[in-house]
Amino acid sequence: MTNSAVIDGNNFSNMSEFYDEVERKLTRDLNWKIGRNLDAFNDVLRGGFGIHEYGEELDLIWSNSEKSKLDLGYEETLKYVEAKLATCHPTNVPYVQKDLEDLKAGKGDLLFKIIIGIIKDHDNLRLRLE
């Protein structure tokens, strides 16, 4: 049996709220909150933190994804990269600075596309955008 979950774009409009939605829909019975970063999101997708076990198949439906594509667009990505630059390890500053420069030049990937890429990296997940 394959588990399924619906991430609803109407339930969030920024990354903080996105992580809240992921926690509500993909985790279960945790007495702690997941990290508020894409590495933690990737870990949740692997399984073992809630609705599916490690490597178990999961149908992930992202409803109102067009809204999310707009909400997690340039402005939210800019905030995300600027916050990352302010908190990253000093050895990572040049890489994050380059990401920021690329973004401002219109070359970098936006958060929505980055998140979709993370999801698609998991062979056990089937993503459906609605």
CNS distance restraints for C-alpha pairs under 8 A (distance, minus, plus):
assign (resid   2 and name CA) (resid  56 and name CA) 7.70 0.50 0.50
assign (resid   2 and name CA) (resid  57 and name CA) 5.55 0.50 0.50
assign (resid   2 and name CA) (resid  58 and name CA) 5.73 0.50 0.50
assign (resid   2 and name CA) (resid  59 and name CA) 6.96 0.50 0.50
assign (resid   3 and name CA) (resid  51 and name CA) 7.11 0.50 0.50
assign (resid   3 and name CA) (resid  52 and name CA) 6.64 0.50 0.50
assign (resid   3 and name CA) (resid  57 and name CA) 6.74 0.50 0.50
assign (resid   3 and name CA) (resid  58 and name CA) 4.98 0.50 0.50
assign (resid   3 and name CA) (resid  59 and name CA) 6.24 0.50 0.50
assign (resid   4 and name CA) (resid  58 and name CA) 5.37 0.50 0.50
assign (resid   4 and name CA) (resid  59 and name CA) 4.44 0.50 0.50
assign (resid   4 and name CA) (resid  60 and name CA) 5.75 0.50 0.50
assign (resid   4 and name CA) (resid  61 and name CA) 7.53 0.50 0.50
assign (resid   5 and name CA) (resid  25 and name CA) 6.27 0.50 0.50
assign (resid   5 and name CA) (resid  26 and name CA) 6.84 0.50 0.50
assign (resid   5 and name CA) (resid  58 and name CA) 7.54 0.50 0.50
assign (resid   5 and name CA) (resid  59 and name CA) 6.42 0.50 0.50
assign (resid   5 and name CA) (resid  60 and name CA) 5.16 0.50 0.50
assign (resid   5 and name CA) (resid  61 and name CA) 6.16 0.50 0.50
assign (resid   6 and name CA) (resid  25 and name CA) 6.86 0.50 0.50
assign (resid   6 and name CA) (resid  60 and name CA) 6.00 0.50 0.50
assign (resid   6 and name CA) (resid  61 and name CA) 4.66 0.50 0.50
assign (resid   6 and name CA) (resid  62 and name CA) 5.73 0.50 0.50
assign (resid   6 and name CA) (resid  63 and name CA) 6.74 0.50 0.50
assign (resid   7 and name CA) (resid  21 and name CA) 6.69 0.50 0.50
assign (resid   7 and name CA) (resid  22 and name CA) 6.94 0.50 0.50
assign (resid   7 and name CA) (resid  25 and name CA) 6.70 0.50 0.50
assign (resid   7 and name CA) (resid  60 and name CA) 7.40 0.50 0.50
assign (resid   7 and name CA) (resid  61 and name CA) 6.16 0.50 0.50
assign (resid   7 and name CA) (resid  62 and name CA) 4.74 0.50 0.50
assign (resid   7 and name CA) (resid  63 and name CA) 6.16 0.50 0.50
assign (resid   8 and name CA) (resid  12 and name CA) 7.66 0.50 0.50
assign (resid   8 and name CA) (resid  21 and name CA) 7.70 0.50 0.50
assign (resid   8 and name CA) (resid  62 and name CA) 5.82 0.50 0.50
assign (resid   8 and name CA) (resid  63 and name CA) 4.78 0.50 0.50
assign (resid   8 and name CA) (resid  64 and name CA) 6.03 0.50 0.50
assign (resid   8 and name CA) (resid  65 and name CA) 7.58 0.50 0.50
assign (resid   9 and name CA) (resid  13 and name CA) 7.35 0.50 0.50
assign (resid   9 and name CA) (resid  62 and name CA) 6.98 0.50 0.50
assign (resid   9 and name CA) (resid  63 and name CA) 5.93 0.50 0.50
assign (resid   9 and name CA) (resid  64 and name CA) 4.78 0.50 0.50
assign (resid   9 and name CA) (resid  65 and name CA) 5.70 0.50 0.50
assign (resid   9 and name CA) (resid  67 and name CA) 6.18 0.50 0.50
assign (resid   9 and name CA) (resid  68 and name CA) 5.22 0.50 0.50
assign (resid  10 and name CA) (resid  63 and name CA) 7.99 0.50 0.50
assign (resid  10 and name CA) (resid  64 and name CA) 6.30 0.50 0.50
assign (resid  10 and name CA) (resid  67 and name CA) 7.36 0.50 0.50
assign (resid  10 and name CA) (resid  68 and name CA) 7.89 0.50 0.50
assign (resid  11 and name CA) (resid  17 and name CA) 7.49 0.50 0.50
assign (resid  11 and name CA) (resid  18 and name CA) 7.88 0.50 0.50
assign (resid  11 and name CA) (resid  21 and name CA) 6.84 0.50 0.50
assign (resid  12 and name CA) (resid  17 and name CA) 4.87 0.50 0.50
assign (resid  12 and name CA) (resid  18 and name CA) 5.51 0.50 0.50
assign (resid  12 and name CA) (resid  21 and name CA) 7.08 0.50 0.50
assign (resid  12 and name CA) (resid  68 and name CA) 7.83 0.50 0.50
assign (resid  13 and name CA) (resid  17 and name CA) 6.48 0.50 0.50
assign (resid  13 and name CA) (resid  18 and name CA) 7.21 0.50 0.50
assign (resid  13 and name CA) (resid  68 and name CA) 6.88 0.50 0.50
assign (resid  13 and name CA) (resid  71 and name CA) 5.27 0.50 0.50
assign (resid  13 and name CA) (resid  72 and name CA) 7.31 0.50 0.50
assign (resid  14 and name CA) (resid  18 and name CA) 6.11 0.50 0.50
assign (resid  14 and name CA) (resid  71 and name CA) 6.28 0.50 0.50
assign (resid  14 and name CA) (resid  72 and name CA) 6.38 0.50 0.50
assign (resid  14 and name CA) (resid  76 and name CA) 6.55 0.50 0.50
assign (resid  15 and name CA) (resid  19 and name CA) 6.23 0.50 0.50
assign (resid  15 and name CA) (resid  72 and name CA) 7.32 0.50 0.50
assign (resid  15 and name CA) (resid  76 and name CA) 7.41 0.50 0.50
assign (resid  15 and name CA) (resid  80 and name CA) 7.94 0.50 0.50
assign (resid  16 and name CA) (resid  20 and name CA) 6.50 0.50 0.50
assign (resid  16 and name CA) (resid  36 and name CA) 7.02 0.50 0.50
assign (resid  17 and name CA) (resid  21 and name CA) 6.21 0.50 0.50
assign (resid  18 and name CA) (resid  22 and name CA) 6.21 0.50 0.50
assign (resid  19 and name CA) (resid  23 and name CA) 6.10 0.50 0.50
assign (resid  19 and name CA) (resid  34 and name CA) 7.97 0.50 0.50
assign (resid  19 and name CA) (resid  36 and name CA) 6.22 0.50 0.50
assign (resid  19 and name CA) (resid  37 and name CA) 7.95 0.50 0.50
assign (resid  19 and name CA) (resid  41 and name CA) 7.61 0.50 0.50
assign (resid  20 and name CA) (resid  24 and name CA) 6.19 0.50 0.50
assign (resid  21 and name CA) (resid  25 and name CA) 6.07 0.50 0.50
assign (resid  22 and name CA) (resid  26 and name CA) 5.48 0.50 0.50
assign (resid  22 and name CA) (resid  27 and name CA) 7.37 0.50 0.50
assign (resid  22 and name CA) (resid  41 and name CA) 7.71 0.50 0.50
assign (resid  23 and name CA) (resid  27 and name CA) 5.21 0.50 0.50
assign (resid  23 and name CA) (resid  28 and name CA) 7.94 0.50 0.50
assign (resid  23 and name CA) (resid  33 and name CA) 7.53 0.50 0.50
assign (resid  23 and name CA) (resid  34 and name CA) 6.90 0.50 0.50
assign (resid  24 and name CA) (resid  28 and name CA) 7.68 0.50 0.50
assign (resid  26 and name CA) (resid  44 and name CA) 7.24 0.50 0.50
assign (resid  26 and name CA) (resid  45 and name CA) 7.99 0.50 0.50
assign (resid  26 and name CA) (resid  49 and name CA) 7.71 0.50 0.50
assign (resid  26 and name CA) (resid  50 and name CA) 5.89 0.50 0.50
assign (resid  26 and name CA) (resid  51 and name CA) 5.65 0.50 0.50
assign (resid  26 and name CA) (resid  52 and name CA) 7.93 0.50 0.50
assign (resid  27 and name CA) (resid  44 and name CA) 7.47 0.50 0.50
assign (resid  27 and name CA) (resid  49 and name CA) 5.43 0.50 0.50
assign (resid  27 and name CA) (resid  50 and name CA) 3.81 0.50 0.50
assign (resid  27 and name CA) (resid  51 and name CA) 5.87 0.50 0.50
assign (resid  28 and name CA) (resid  49 and name CA) 6.75 0.50 0.50
assign (resid  28 and name CA) (resid  50 and name CA) 4.22 0.50 0.50
assign (resid  28 and name CA) (resid  51 and name CA) 6.30 0.50 0.50
assign (resid  29 and name CA) (resid  50 and name CA) 7.00 0.50 0.50
assign (resid  30 and name CA) (resid  49 and name CA) 7.44 0.50 0.50
assign (resid  30 and name CA) (resid  50 and name CA) 7.71 0.50 0.50
assign (resid  34 and name CA) (resid  40 and name CA) 6.46 0.50 0.50
assign (resid  34 and name CA) (resid  41 and name CA) 7.88 0.50 0.50
assign (resid  35 and name CA) (resid  40 and name CA) 5.23 0.50 0.50
assign (resid  35 and name CA) (resid  41 and name CA) 7.62 0.50 0.50
assign (resid  36 and name CA) (resid  40 and name CA) 6.80 0.50 0.50
assign (resid  36 and name CA) (resid  41 and name CA) 7.84 0.50 0.50
assign (resid  37 and name CA) (resid  41 and name CA) 6.50 0.50 0.50
assign (resid  38 and name CA) (resid  42 and name CA) 6.07 0.50 0.50
assign (resid  38 and name CA) (resid 115 and name CA) 7.76 0.50 0.50
assign (resid  39 and name CA) (resid  43 and name CA) 6.29 0.50 0.50
assign (resid  40 and name CA) (resid  44 and name CA) 6.29 0.50 0.50
assign (resid  41 and name CA) (resid  45 and name CA) 6.36 0.50 0.50
assign (resid  42 and name CA) (resid  46 and name CA) 6.52 0.50 0.50
assign (resid  42 and name CA) (resid 118 and name CA) 6.57 0.50 0.50
assign (resid  42 and name CA) (resid 119 and name CA) 7.55 0.50 0.50
assign (resid  43 and name CA) (resid  47 and name CA) 6.99 0.50 0.50
assign (resid  44 and name CA) (resid  48 and name CA) 7.31 0.50 0.50
assign (resid  44 and name CA) (resid  49 and name CA) 6.05 0.50 0.50
assign (resid  45 and name CA) (resid 119 and name CA) 7.27 0.50 0.50
assign (resid  45 and name CA) (resid 122 and name CA) 7.53 0.50 0.50
assign (resid  46 and name CA) (resid  53 and name CA) 7.77 0.50 0.50
assign (resid  46 and name CA) (resid  54 and name CA) 5.44 0.50 0.50
assign (resid  46 and name CA) (resid  55 and name CA) 6.01 0.50 0.50
assign (resid  46 and name CA) (resid 122 and name CA) 7.27 0.50 0.50
assign (resid  47 and name CA) (resid  51 and name CA) 7.64 0.50 0.50
assign (resid  47 and name CA) (resid  52 and name CA) 5.29 0.50 0.50
assign (resid  47 and name CA) (resid  53 and name CA) 4.56 0.50 0.50
assign (resid  47 and name CA) (resid  54 and name CA) 3.96 0.50 0.50
assign (resid  47 and name CA) (resid  55 and name CA) 6.21 0.50 0.50
assign (resid  47 and name CA) (resid  56 and name CA) 7.01 0.50 0.50
assign (resid  48 and name CA) (resid  52 and name CA) 6.11 0.50 0.50
assign (resid  48 and name CA) (resid  53 and name CA) 4.24 0.50 0.50
assign (resid  48 and name CA) (resid  54 and name CA) 4.88 0.50 0.50
assign (resid  49 and name CA) (resid  53 and name CA) 7.25 0.50 0.50
assign (resid  52 and name CA) (resid  56 and name CA) 5.92 0.50 0.50
assign (resid  52 and name CA) (resid  57 and name CA) 7.43 0.50 0.50
assign (resid  52 and name CA) (resid  58 and name CA) 6.95 0.50 0.50
assign (resid  55 and name CA) (resid 124 and name CA) 6.02 0.50 0.50
assign (resid  56 and name CA) (resid 124 and name CA) 6.20 0.50 0.50
assign (resid  57 and name CA) (resid 124 and name CA) 4.53 0.50 0.50
assign (resid  57 and name CA) (resid 125 and name CA) 5.68 0.50 0.50
assign (resid  57 and name CA) (resid 126 and name CA) 7.80 0.50 0.50
assign (resid  58 and name CA) (resid 124 and name CA) 6.35 0.50 0.50
assign (resid  58 and name CA) (resid 125 and name CA) 4.90 0.50 0.50
assign (resid  58 and name CA) (resid 126 and name CA) 6.33 0.50 0.50
assign (resid  59 and name CA) (resid 125 and name CA) 5.88 0.50 0.50
assign (resid  59 and name CA) (resid 126 and name CA) 4.82 0.50 0.50
assign (resid  59 and name CA) (resid 127 and name CA) 6.18 0.50 0.50
assign (resid  59 and name CA) (resid 128 and name CA) 7.70 0.50 0.50
assign (resid  60 and name CA) (resid 125 and name CA) 6.76 0.50 0.50
assign (resid  60 and name CA) (resid 126 and name CA) 5.88 0.50 0.50
assign (resid  60 and name CA) (resid 127 and name CA) 4.84 0.50 0.50
assign (resid  60 and name CA) (resid 128 and name CA) 6.29 0.50 0.50
assign (resid  61 and name CA) (resid 127 and name CA) 5.83 0.50 0.50
assign (resid  61 and name CA) (resid 128 and name CA) 4.78 0.50 0.50
assign (resid  61 and name CA) (resid 129 and name CA) 6.03 0.50 0.50
assign (resid  61 and name CA) (resid 130 and name CA) 7.15 0.50 0.50
assign (resid  62 and name CA) (resid 127 and name CA) 7.40 0.50 0.50
assign (resid  62 and name CA) (resid 128 and name CA) 6.18 0.50 0.50
assign (resid  62 and name CA) (resid 129 and name CA) 4.94 0.50 0.50
assign (resid  62 and name CA) (resid 130 and name CA) 5.93 0.50 0.50
assign (resid  63 and name CA) (resid 129 and name CA) 6.22 0.50 0.50
assign (resid  63 and name CA) (resid 130 and name CA) 4.61 0.50 0.50
assign (resid  64 and name CA) (resid  68 and name CA) 6.68 0.50 0.50
assign (resid  64 and name CA) (resid 129 and name CA) 7.83 0.50 0.50
assign (resid  64 and name CA) (resid 130 and name CA) 5.82 0.50 0.50
assign (resid  65 and name CA) (resid  69 and name CA) 6.06 0.50 0.50
assign (resid  65 and name CA) (resid 129 and name CA) 5.92 0.50 0.50
assign (resid  65 and name CA) (resid 130 and name CA) 5.83 0.50 0.50
assign (resid  66 and name CA) (resid  70 and name CA) 6.52 0.50 0.50
assign (resid  66 and name CA) (resid 130 and name CA) 7.81 0.50 0.50
assign (resid  67 and name CA) (resid  71 and name CA) 6.11 0.50 0.50
assign (resid  68 and name CA) (resid  72 and name CA) 5.70 0.50 0.50
assign (resid  68 and name CA) (resid 112 and name CA) 7.02 0.50 0.50
assign (resid  69 and name CA) (resid  73 and name CA) 6.00 0.50 0.50
assign (resid  69 and name CA) (resid 112 and name CA) 5.43 0.50 0.50
assign (resid  69 and name CA) (resid 113 and name CA) 7.97 0.50 0.50
assign (resid  71 and name CA) (resid  76 and name CA) 6.95 0.50 0.50
assign (resid  72 and name CA) (resid  76 and name CA) 5.40 0.50 0.50
assign (resid  72 and name CA) (resid  77 and name CA) 6.50 0.50 0.50
assign (resid  72 and name CA) (resid 110 and name CA) 6.99 0.50 0.50
assign (resid  72 and name CA) (resid 111 and name CA) 5.39 0.50 0.50
assign (resid  72 and name CA) (resid 112 and name CA) 5.27 0.50 0.50
assign (resid  73 and name CA) (resid  77 and name CA) 5.99 0.50 0.50
assign (resid  73 and name CA) (resid 110 and name CA) 5.47 0.50 0.50
assign (resid  73 and name CA) (resid 111 and name CA) 6.23 0.50 0.50
assign (resid  73 and name CA) (resid 112 and name CA) 6.54 0.50 0.50
assign (resid  74 and name CA) (resid  78 and name CA) 5.99 0.50 0.50
assign (resid  74 and name CA) (resid 103 and name CA) 7.97 0.50 0.50
assign (resid  74 and name CA) (resid 110 and name CA) 6.04 0.50 0.50
assign (resid  74 and name CA) (resid 111 and name CA) 7.91 0.50 0.50
assign (resid  75 and name CA) (resid  79 and name CA) 6.39 0.50 0.50
assign (resid  76 and name CA) (resid  80 and name CA) 6.12 0.50 0.50
assign (resid  76 and name CA) (resid 111 and name CA) 7.50 0.50 0.50
assign (resid  77 and name CA) (resid  81 and name CA) 6.13 0.50 0.50
assign (resid  77 and name CA) (resid 110 and name CA) 5.72 0.50 0.50
assign (resid  77 and name CA) (resid 111 and name CA) 5.49 0.50 0.50
assign (resid  78 and name CA) (resid  82 and name CA) 6.05 0.50 0.50
assign (resid  78 and name CA) (resid 100 and name CA) 7.31 0.50 0.50
assign (resid  78 and name CA) (resid 103 and name CA) 7.32 0.50 0.50
assign (resid  79 and name CA) (resid  83 and name CA) 6.07 0.50 0.50
assign (resid  80 and name CA) (resid  84 and name CA) 6.15 0.50 0.50
assign (resid  81 and name CA) (resid  85 and name CA) 6.08 0.50 0.50
assign (resid  81 and name CA) (resid  96 and name CA) 7.07 0.50 0.50
assign (resid  81 and name CA) (resid  99 and name CA) 7.35 0.50 0.50
assign (resid  81 and name CA) (resid 100 and name CA) 6.19 0.50 0.50
assign (resid  82 and name CA) (resid  86 and name CA) 6.31 0.50 0.50
assign (resid  82 and name CA) (resid 100 and name CA) 7.17 0.50 0.50
assign (resid  83 and name CA) (resid  87 and name CA) 6.40 0.50 0.50
assign (resid  84 and name CA) (resid  88 and name CA) 5.65 0.50 0.50
assign (resid  84 and name CA) (resid  96 and name CA) 7.26 0.50 0.50
assign (resid  85 and name CA) (resid  93 and name CA) 6.25 0.50 0.50
assign (resid  85 and name CA) (resid  96 and name CA) 5.78 0.50 0.50
assign (resid  85 and name CA) (resid  97 and name CA) 6.75 0.50 0.50
assign (resid  88 and name CA) (resid  92 and name CA) 6.22 0.50 0.50
assign (resid  88 and name CA) (resid  93 and name CA) 6.58 0.50 0.50
assign (resid  89 and name CA) (resid  93 and name CA) 6.79 0.50 0.50
assign (resid  92 and name CA) (resid  96 and name CA) 6.29 0.50 0.50
assign (resid  93 and name CA) (resid  97 and name CA) 5.82 0.50 0.50
assign (resid  94 and name CA) (resid  98 and name CA) 6.12 0.50 0.50
assign (resid  95 and name CA) (resid  99 and name CA) 6.34 0.50 0.50
assign (resid  96 and name CA) (resid 100 and name CA) 6.21 0.50 0.50
assign (resid  97 and name CA) (resid 101 and name CA) 6.19 0.50 0.50
assign (resid  98 and name CA) (resid 102 and name CA) 6.03 0.50 0.50
assign (resid  99 and name CA) (resid 103 and name CA) 6.07 0.50 0.50
assign (resid  99 and name CA) (resid 108 and name CA) 6.65 0.50 0.50
assign (resid 100 and name CA) (resid 104 and name CA) 6.21 0.50 0.50
assign (resid 100 and name CA) (resid 108 and name CA) 7.98 0.50 0.50
assign (resid 101 and name CA) (resid 105 and name CA) 6.17 0.50 0.50
assign (resid 102 and name CA) (resid 106 and name CA) 6.26 0.50 0.50
assign (resid 102 and name CA) (resid 107 and name CA) 4.95 0.50 0.50
assign (resid 102 and name CA) (resid 108 and name CA) 5.11 0.50 0.50
assign (resid 103 and name CA) (resid 107 and name CA) 5.42 0.50 0.50
assign (resid 103 and name CA) (resid 108 and name CA) 4.35 0.50 0.50
assign (resid 103 and name CA) (resid 109 and name CA) 7.23 0.50 0.50
assign (resid 104 and name CA) (resid 108 and name CA) 7.88 0.50 0.50
assign (resid 109 and name CA) (resid 113 and name CA) 6.27 0.50 0.50
assign (resid 109 and name CA) (resid 114 and name CA) 6.41 0.50 0.50
assign (resid 110 and name CA) (resid 114 and name CA) 6.27 0.50 0.50
assign (resid 111 and name CA) (resid 115 and name CA) 6.00 0.50 0.50
assign (resid 112 and name CA) (resid 116 and name CA) 6.23 0.50 0.50
assign (resid 113 and name CA) (resid 117 and name CA) 6.15 0.50 0.50
assign (resid 114 and name CA) (resid 118 and name CA) 6.33 0.50 0.50
assign (resid 115 and name CA) (resid 119 and name CA) 6.31 0.50 0.50
assign (resid 116 and name CA) (resid 120 and name CA) 6.15 0.50 0.50
assign (resid 117 and name CA) (resid 121 and name CA) 6.23 0.50 0.50
assign (resid 118 and name CA) (resid 122 and name CA) 7.31 0.50 0.50
assign (resid 119 and name CA) (resid 125 and name CA) 7.08 0.50 0.50
assign (resid 119 and name CA) (resid 127 and name CA) 7.37 0.50 0.50
assign (resid 120 and name CA) (resid 125 and name CA) 7.15 0.50 0.50
assign (resid 120 and name CA) (resid 126 and name CA) 7.75 0.50 0.50
assign (resid 120 and name CA) (resid 127 and name CA) 7.37 0.50 0.50
